[in-house]
Amino acid sequence: MTARTMPAAGDRVSVRAGEWQPSPGIVGQTYHDLRVVSVHESHDPAYAWVYAHGVDCAWESADCTAPWCFELLVAVDVLAATAAGDRP
C-alpha cells in the first residue's frame, strides 16, 4: 500500500463533526479550522494524529509557549483530500 500525502506544517485543515476524534473511539461533534503543526500515524490506519493551532489561535503570536493547542485524531481520507487540494 502506498503512503498517502498528508498536509504539511502550516497548512489549513477544516474538520467537520464525525471526521475527528479527541481520543480513540470518541467521535468529535464540532467543526474546527486548524493550522497544522505536524501529522503522525496512529494505531488505527483510518486516523492520524494531528497537532495544530486554531486559525484564530492566540498561541500563534510570538509569545506562544505551547507547541500546539489541538491534539486530534483526524480521518486520513480528510487529510489526504485536503493535501490533494480536493477539499477546502
RAKA-V830938 format. One line per field, one symbol per residue. ss: DSSP state (2 for helix, 1 for strand, 0 for the rest). phi: phi as a letter, one per 30 degrees, with the letter a starting at -180 (. if undefined). burial: # if it has 16 or more other ideal C-beta (glycine too) atoms within 10 Angstrom, else .. A space follows every 50 residues. Layout:
BEGIN
ss: ???
phi: ???
burial: ???
END
This chain:
BEGIN
ss: 00000000000111100001111001100001111111111000001111 11110002220000000001111112222222200000
phi: .ddcdcecejdcbccceicbbdaeicddcbcbcbcdcabbdbdcddbbdb cacddcdddddddeccdacbbbdbeeedddddddicad
burial: .....##.....#.#...###......#...#.####.#.......##.# ###...#..........###.#####.######.....
END
